[in-house]
Each structure stands twice: as C-alpha cells, then as structure tokens.
Amino acid sequence: MHMGERIKHQRLTHRLTQQALAKAIGVKRVTIATYERDQVRPSLAVMRRMAAVFGCTIEALLDEETMTEASGS
C-alpha cells in the first residue's frame, strides 16, 4: 500500500473529511488530496501531526518503499 492510500485509510477509519484533517494539521484541503493521490509527500512535521491525529506512528503511514530506504536495506 502506498503512502497516500495509508493516509486515506487512516482518515476514513477516523471518519474525517479531507477538510477536517487539513484543519487539524494546519494545511489546506487540496494538500490532503495531493497526499492521498501520492502527488506530494508530506513533510516530517506534517507526518508527525497526522500521526498524532490518527493515534498511530509515523511508520504506520509510510509506504514499503520508504521503509526500505529508511532501514538501508
């Protein structure tokens, strides 16, 4: 699952609209849409805020490719 899919899954699981998530983390709604379509990757600061809203770790939002790059494998 790609990062955008993971973000969207978490957002829907928490019954948040794109607008509600955007307001909670301090970005515009269109920015959430670009994250969910994998057009733009969120910054680390935004990832931290999203993880806090979702009650998960940043790693839970990362895709497998990013996890592989981070681990150096």
C-alpha positions as CSV (number, residue, x, y, z in Angstrom):
1,M,0.0,0.0,0.0
2,H,1.3,3.4,-1.0
3,M,1.6,6.3,1.5
4,G,-1.4,8.1,0.0
5,E,-3.5,5.0,0.4
6,R,-2.4,4.7,4.0
7,I,-3.2,8.3,4.8
8,K,-6.6,8.0,3.2
9,H,-7.3,4.7,5.0
10,Q,-6.5,6.3,8.4
11,R,-8.5,9.4,7.6
12,L,-11.6,7.3,6.6
13,T,-11.1,5.0,9.6
14,H,-11.2,8.0,11.9
15,R,-14.3,9.3,9.9
16,L,-12.6,12.6,9.0
17,T,-13.2,14.6,5.8
18,Q,-10.2,15.9,3.9
19,Q,-11.2,19.4,5.2
20,A,-11.4,18.2,8.9
21,L,-7.9,16.5,8.6
22,A,-6.5,19.6,6.9
23,K,-7.8,21.9,9.7
24,A,-6.5,19.5,12.4
25,I,-2.9,19.5,11.0
26,G,-2.8,23.1,9.6
27,V,-2.8,22.6,5.9
28,K,-5.3,23.2,3.1
29,R,-7.8,20.6,2.0
30,V,-6.2,20.4,-1.5
31,T,-2.9,19.5,0.2
32,I,-4.6,16.4,1.7
33,A,-5.9,15.5,-1.7
34,T,-2.4,15.7,-3.2
35,Y,-1.0,13.5,-0.4
36,E,-3.7,10.9,-0.9
37,R,-3.0,10.8,-4.7
38,D,0.7,10.4,-4.0
39,Q,1.4,13.6,-5.9
40,V,3.3,15.2,-3.0
41,R,4.8,13.6,0.1
42,P,4.1,15.3,3.4
43,S,7.0,16.8,5.4
44,L,8.2,15.2,8.6
45,A,6.4,17.8,10.6
46,V,3.1,17.2,8.8
47,M,3.6,13.5,9.2
48,R,4.0,13.9,13.0
49,R,0.8,16.0,13.2
50,M,-1.1,13.4,11.1
51,A,0.2,10.5,13.3
52,A,-0.9,12.4,16.4
53,V,-4.4,13.0,15.0
54,F,-4.7,9.3,13.9
55,G,-3.1,8.0,17.1
56,C,-0.5,6.0,15.2
57,T,3.2,6.0,14.5
58,I,4.7,7.8,11.5
59,E,5.9,4.4,10.3
60,A,2.2,3.3,10.0
61,L,1.8,6.0,7.4
62,L,4.9,5.2,5.3
63,D,4.8,3.0,2.3
64,E,7.0,-0.1,2.0
65,E,9.5,1.7,-0.4
66,T,10.1,4.5,2.1
67,M,10.5,2.0,4.9
68,T,13.1,0.1,2.9
69,E,15.0,3.3,2.2
70,A,14.9,4.3,5.8
71,S,16.3,1.0,7.0
72,G,19.1,1.0,4.4
73,S,18.1,-2.5,3.1
